[in-house]
Each structure stands twice: as structure tokens, then as C-alpha cells.
Amino acid sequence: MTRILKTLPVAAALALTASLAQAALPIDFGGYFRSGFGTSSEGGKEACFGLAGAGSKYRLGNECETYGELAFGGEAFKGENGFNIRINTRLAFVLQQNKDFEQYSPAWREANAIAENIGTGAFSKAKAWVGKRFYDRQDVHITDYYYWDNSGPGAGLENIDLGGAKLAYAIVRNAYTNDASPTANDDKRTVLTHDIRFSEIKTNKDGALTVGLEFMQKRDAAGATVSTPSGNLVTLLHTQTGLFGGYNKIALQHGTGSGAGTGGVNFGANKDDKVTRITEQIMFQPAGTKWSGMGTFVYEKAQTLTGDKTWMSAGVRPVYHFADNMSIATELGFDQVKPDGQATRNLTKLTIAPQLTAGNGFWSRPALRAFYTYAKWNDGAQAAASAGSSLSNTGVFGATTNGSTVGFQVETWW
């Protein structure tokens, strides 16, 4: 019975595909996955290195799981004057890379419908949507850091033309769930997030600004044993394109209460919590060269009842394309966390990865990689690490504060 229940989401995806086919509608199939294997210098499986209190880790040669997404969708209705309705679904899964056949618990990350070109005038190119959705997420690829992510079940209007800007409004409802120790009162803690965004505000040649205002409205139901505070998050995101063959993005964010996070609801926050963050990334691929890459910098200050904490991260992944489908990527990343009243935590990670890729650009995928990763951390990082993790003194590297891992990985999207 357990195995049957676990396969139901896959069966539902196949049923959706079949129903679209019977309706003679075009079907879109996309997705993403990464998978591989390795071993550490001390034996056993590959080791991955992440700093306690940091919001992310540097990815190259530092992902110890198989992760995948399968996206199915299509145009469900096509009307007059460009009006149409699309449906989108996305199934995700995580495997621990232990053996051939592994049980997994899939998750429906997306299930929504989007109506396009819904009106005239300012609404001639506007869209309306309802369902569960990745909502205009912003991330740093080399760290997989989603610094602005208000995803979940909701509804909204977007791409409303104001002349000098585009307007979007969404309302997203998230409920608290404790997967490790669920209780009957879990989903009684709910928050409505009102998300207003003004985008495509011209600032200079090839430069545009997005202003985001999020208001988290507490909507706990009767019987909730723990209260979630209201909150807000303000985001200013500037994007400069045409820069060294790529772009530069810089985001300034300030949040309070349940908005003291990265765009979604922080259910563990208190009403007086605050976070201030600057996130920058630059992607480059200068014309006429064999180089591409990405760099990033993050500075975050979080203020909570248990004390303040600062997190700083800086890293770069340059790639040298020495042949049409061959390259070598090198990634160097440094994270530092300074909590009040505790020792400073440091982690430095270096990876070298020769690659076979479908093209000679930074985003060329599939990419088949071999990698060698070396990491070094300090005593503060070791003391703060969770028991059994790579940086902990009960982990594979024991009392030492450095280690390495070697392996292979494939990463692709389509």
C-alpha cells in the first residue's frame, strides 16, 4: 500500500499528459535534474560542506543528492484576441544516492492555471493566475540561493502596463507544517502574503529597477497553539544587462516579523525580528574570449530575540572553454557567520571540475562533470555544526578541520 501511495503523484502526472493528448492540445514537457556519486578522502560517500547559519552553500562539487523536477503543461484553451489559458504542473523528487532502487516522497511544487492577454489597454498583455506556483523567484545560480521567493498556493494579476512600469499583485497563503513532528494544530497557523511589484522601471541604458512590497497578514485559526506574527519585506532589485556579455543584479532587502526572511513566510520569527540583506551577482561571458562565469556577494544582518547574527558570503565560478564542448570550471567560495556571544564561523571551499557540455556557454547543459573539492573550516564552524555532518567532530573527518571529496555529476535542464 505504501508503494502504491508513493506512485500516485506520478500516475496523476501521466493522467494529465494523457488528458491533454486526448484533447489534441500541444503538451509542454520540461524539467531539471542533477545526479552523481563520489567518495570522501576518509572513505564512504561523498561529503558536502555547508556552514551552520549561512543561507546557502557553493554548489559545484558540493551536492550530495539526486534532485529532479518534471514539468508538464500546455495550452488548455485558445480564444480570440490572443486570450488563452495555460495549465502548468511540476513534480519534484529527492533521492539520497545510496543504491539503485530508493523509496522517495514526491512533491507537487506547482499546479496552476494562467490566463494570458486578459483585457484591453493596460490589461492587453496582462495575466491572471490561480494555483500553486513558483512566483517570480530570484536566485544566485552558483549557490542555489533564493533570496526572493514568495512561492506557494495563491492567485494574482501580473504584467499590467502602467506606461513607465509593469504592475503585479499576488496573494499567497502559506500554512505552517512540522514535517518532523506533525500535530493536529500545524495548519492552523496561516499567513496571507500580499505581494505588490513594480518592474521594468527604466533607470539607465540597459538598466531596470524592480520594487517589491510584501505584507504578511496573520490569519491563525481558532485553536492554534502558537502564534505567527505579521510582517513585511521591502525589496529593491536592479538589473543591468549587456555587461561583459552577461548581467549584474543587486538586491537590497529589509524585512520585519514574519517577513524577516527571503520572501516567503518565516513561521519561526517573532514580531520584533528584523533582517537587512544585500545580494549581488554578476554573470559574464565576454565576446571573443573563451571565458564565462559568475560571481556573488551576500551580506546579511539578522536581529532576533536570541541575539544578532551577520552572514557574509563571497565566491566566484570562472569557466574556461578550451573546446566547443569541453571546459574546466573552478569555484572558490567563502562563508562567514558571526553570531552574538559565539565564536565566528568560517568555511572556504574550492572545487575544480572538468566538464563535457552541450555548447560552450556558461548556461550550456547537459553538463557531465568530474570534480575534486577541498574545504577548510575553523573551530567555531566545527562547534556549531550539527552532529554527524561533514564539519562536525562526529562527522567523517572527525576532529580535523579540513577534508576533500572526489566524484562525478550530471546537471541538466530542458
N, C-alpha and C positions, 0 to 999 in steps of 0.2 A: 504493500500500500504506500509506504514512504517513497519508493522509487517512482510509483505512478504519479503521486502528487508532485514530485520534483520535475516531472516531464510535462506537466500540464501547460506551463508557460510556452514551451517550445511547440506543443501541439496547437496552442492558440495562435502563435505566430504563423504556423503553416496553414491554419484555417483561414486566417486573414488574407494570406497570399492567395489561397485558392478562391476565396470570395471575390477578390479584386480581378482575378483572371477570368472568372465566370462572367463578371460584369464587363468584360472586354476593355478594361482600363489599363493604362500603362502602369507597371509596377516598378518602383524605385527600390533598389537593394544596395545598401551601403553598410559601412561598419569600420571597425578598428580592432586590432588585437596586437598583443606583444606576448612572446613566449620564449623560453630558453632554458638553459641549465648552466651549472657551474659548480665549483668547489672552492673552499677557502684554503688559505695556507696552512690551517690547522686540521684540514680534513673535513668531512661531512659535506653538507650542501653549501651553495654559495652564500656569502654573508652580505647583508646590506647595512648601510651606515646612515643613521639619522640622529640628529641632536634633539634631546628632550627639551621641549619648549619652543622649538623652531616650527614655523608654519609649513615647511616643505623640506625636501632634500634634493640634491642634484642627481638626475635620473640615470645618466649614461653609465652602464655597467653597474647599476645600483638598484635594480628592480628584481625582486625575488619571487614573483608570482606570474602566473599566466592571467592576463586580463583581456576581456573581449567585449565588443558591443556589436549586435546585429540589428540593423535598422531596416524596417520595411515600411513602405508608404506608397502613396500615389494620388492622382487627381480623381477625387470621387464624384465631382460634378463640374461641368463647364457650361456657363451661361452666356449671356450677351454682355457686350461692352467690357470684355475682359474679366468679368466676375467668375471666380472659380473657388472651389473648396477642396483642400488637400487634407489627407489624413497622414499622420506620422506616428510610428511606434519605434521603440528601441529597447532591446533586451540585452542585459549585461550579465556577465558572469566572472567569477574569480576562482582560480584553481591554485593550489599550493605547490605544484610541480613535484609531487612525490613519486607518482607512478603513472602507468598507462591509464587505468580507469579510476577516476576520482569522483566522488559524490560532490555536487555543488548545489548552491541555492541561487537560482537566477533571480534577477530583479527587473521589473518593468521600470526603466528610467524615464521613458517618455511614452505617452499615449494621448495625442491631441489632434484637434482639427483646426485648420487655419483657413479663413475666408479671405480672399485677396481681391483688391480693387473694388471695395465695397460701396463706393458712392461717387459723388462728383465734387468738383472744386478741390478743397483741401483734402478730401477723402478719396480722390480718384485713384490714388495708389496706396491707400491705407489698407490695413489688415485687421481682422478681428480673430481672436483665438480663444479656445477653451480646452482645458485638459491638463495633463501633467507634462511639464516641458522644461528643457534646459533653456533658461531665459537669458539670452544675450550675455552669455558668460565671457569673462575676460580672464586670461591666464598667461603665465610665463611658461613656454613650452619646455625649456630645459630643466625646470624644477617641478613641472606639473602643478604649479601654484595658482589656484583660482582665487585671485584677490578680490574679485567682484562676481558673486554667484548667488543670485536670488532665484533658485530653481525650486520646482515643486508643483503641486496642483493649483491651478489658478485660471484667470481669464484676463483679457486685456485688448486694448487697441494700440496700434503702432503705425509708424510711417505716415503720420498726419503732417501735411505740408503747411508750415507756418510762414513760408517765404524764406526767412533767414535761418530757419532751423526746422528739424523734424521733431515731432512730439510723440511720446509713447506713454501710455498709462497701463499698469498691470496691478492686479490684486492677487496675492498668492497666500494661501492658507497652509501653514505647516503645523503639525501636531507632534508633541514630544513622544518618543518611544524609547524605551530602555531595552535594547535587544539582549543585553547580557542578563538582565533580571527583570523581565516584564511583569507588570502589575495591572490590575483592572483599571487603575486610575491614570495610566500613562497618557492616553489620547485625550484626556480632559484638559490638559494644558495645551492650549492652542493660541496661535498668534496670526493675525491678518497683517500682511505687509503691503502697504500702498506704495507703489514704485512709480515715480514720475521721472522721465528722462527727456532732456532736450539735447539733440545730437546734430551733427553736421553744421555746427556753428563755425563759420569761416574765421580764422584768426590771422593767417598769413598764407603765402603761396605754399600749397600742398599741406597746409596745416588746418586741423579742425578740432573743436572742443566739444566734449560731451559733459553735461551737468546732470548728475543723478541725485534725486532726493527720495529717501526711503523712510517711511513712517511705520514702525511696528506697533500694532494695536493689540493689546492683551485681550483675549476672548476666552479665558478659562471658563469651563463649565462647572456647574454646581457639583461639589464632591471632590474637586481637585485638591490633593493634599499638599501640594507645593505650588506656589505662585510664580508665574513668569512675568518680569517687568515689561512695560512698554519700552520703546527706544526709537532711535533714529540713526541714519547713516547718510552722510553727505559725501559725494564723490565728484571730483573734477578729473577728467581724463583727457589728455591732449595727445593727439596722434599726428606725427609728422612723417609723411611718405616721401618717396624719392630721395632718400638719404643713403648714400653708399650702396645703392641698388636694393635697399630694403626700407626699413622704417624705424622710428623711435616712438615709444609710448611711455608716458609718465602719468601716474595717477596719484592724486592726493586724496586721502580719506580720513574722515573723523566720525566716530560713532559713539553712542552712549546707550546705556541699558542693554536691552536685548539686541540692539543694533551694533554693539561693540564686537564686531566680527568681520566677516568678509562678504556681507551682502545677504546671507541667509540669517535665520533667527538663531541667536545664541541663547539656548534654553538654560544654560548654566550661569547666566550673568545675573548680577544684582543691579538695582536701579541706578546706583552711583558709579558703575563701571564705565570706563572710557577707553577708547583706542584711537591713536593717531598713527597714520601709516603713509609712507611714500614708497611707491613701487615703480621701478624703471626697467625697461628692456629695450635693447637695440638689436635688430636683425639686419645683417649686412651680407651683400654679395656683389662687390664692385665689378662693373663690367670690364671685360678684358683681362681679368685675373682668374686664378684657379682657387680662390679663397671664398669661403662663406662662413657664416657663424652667427652666434647670438650671445649677448652678454646681459647681465641683470644685476640690479642692486635693490635691496629692500631695507628700509629702516622702520621699525615699528615700536611704539611705546604703549604698553597696556597698563592701565591703572585699575586695580581691583581691591576688594576689602582685605585680601590676604597679602597685599603689597604690590609694588610696581615691578614691571619686567620690561626690558628692552631686548629686541631681537634685531640683529644686523646680519645681512647676507650679501655676498658679492661673488660673482662667478662668471665664467666665460666658456663657451664651447666653439673654438675655431675648427674648421674643417678644410683640409687641403685635398682638392680633387685632382689627382695625378693622372687619371684616365677618365674616359667617358663614363664608365660605370664603377670606378674604383676610387675610394677616398680613404683618408685616415682622419678620425675625429679625436680631439683631445679636449677633455673637460676638467677644469680646475675650479673648485668651489670651496668657499669658506663660510661657516656659520658661527655666530657668537650669540649667546644668551646670557644676560645679566639680570638675575632675579634679586630683589631686595633681600638682604640678610643671608644670602647664599653665595657660594663660590661661583665665579664666572665659568661658563662652559664654552669650550672651543672645539670645533671639528673642521679638519681640512681633508678634502677628498680629491684624488687625481685619477683620471681614467684615460687610457689610450685604447682606441678601438679602430682597427682596420675594417672597412665596410665594402660590400658589394651592393650597389643601389640601382634603382630603375631611373637613371638620369644622373646629372652632375650638379644638382642644386641642393640647397640646404634642406628643402622640403621633399626631396625625392624619396619615394617609398614604393615598393618594399625596400627595406634595408636589412641585409644579413650581416651580422657583426660578430667578430671575436673581440674579447675585451680583457684587459687587465686593470684592476682597480686597487689602489693603495689608499688607506685612510689613517689619519693620526688624530688623536684626541687627548684632552688633558684630564687631570684627576677630577675636576669639577664635573666634566661631562660623564665620566665613569660613575661617579657617585649618584648622579641624577638619572641614569639610565634604568629602564625597567628590567627586572630580574630576567636573566636568560637572553637578553638582547645582545647584539654584537658589541656594543660599547660597555656592557656591564661586566663586572669582575666574575659573574657567574655564567657569562656567555662563552662562546667558542674560543675567544682569545684570552680568557682568564684575566690575570692581574696586569697584563701588558696593556699599553695604551696605543697600540697600532696593529694593523692587520691588513691582509690583502685577499683578493678573490680573483679567480680567472674563470672565464666561461664564454658562452655563445648566446646570442639573442637575435630574434627576428622581430621587426616592428613594421606594421603596415596599416594603411587606411585606404578606403576606396569608396 
